[in-house]
């Protein structure tokens, strides 16, 4: 039985912990508040505390870094967490699997592959890239084994109103209302299903090939939110609609609200096609996306 350390118990960390428990692993879930996940051991941990992090990782086969500070705190909160995670991996010998996103690529000119250049100039993308590059440097020195798993915007049961394809969107679809969204809802966008994110994290940790690289969560074909609404209407017999906030309105909110400022800074993802390509990950890790309609209706049913 392998011992796994999962740092973070949100929708991704919690789902990951449950999957690891289900396959028979000994799982420790570490959060600042000591959140409990059934079948796992709960641990209160300040992930920025390198000494405490290293103690928590002792004897672990893998450290899954799935925590995520608030957008507005990324520049201050992420660097010490990355440093502590790298030190914990070095001391314990555990593999470090970092859960991440696509921000580091910046505005794409086409589908983003695992080999696409990292060209972000936006603060959140630069913060995430700095953490990954620190882990990668430690990997190349031979201090640790590290990989990063990158997903597009997630959806799935439990996604709250803060998710771009979350509770607010599905509530509108199920009650024949209008969903207001960031960006142009008619543009193609990739969506990563929460169970597929979990499957990719586990496959990355179990991979006995080359580490020191990024993997992409299989996310199927990119779909505009207008198409998704049409699919939900057809399946549930509703009359939901979707419209985008005018960008000037988003900018006005950003001027007075720090959280909206960060949303606006990365809103380019919804003002151009934003497509993830996971061909290499699927081939090497053997993971695939859940069939779209099954994932979509499972998510919608969770809100009914």
Beta strands, then each sheet from edge to edge (+ up, - down):
strand 1: 3-7
strand 2: 26-31
strand 3: 41-44
strand 4: 62-65
strand 5: 95-100
strand 6: 146-150
strand 7: 153-155
strand 8: 178-181
strand 9: 191-193
strand 10: 214-216
strand 11: 241-244
sheet 1: 3+ 2+ 1+ 4+ 5+ 6+ 10+
sheet 2: 7+ 9+
sheet 3: 8+ 11+
end
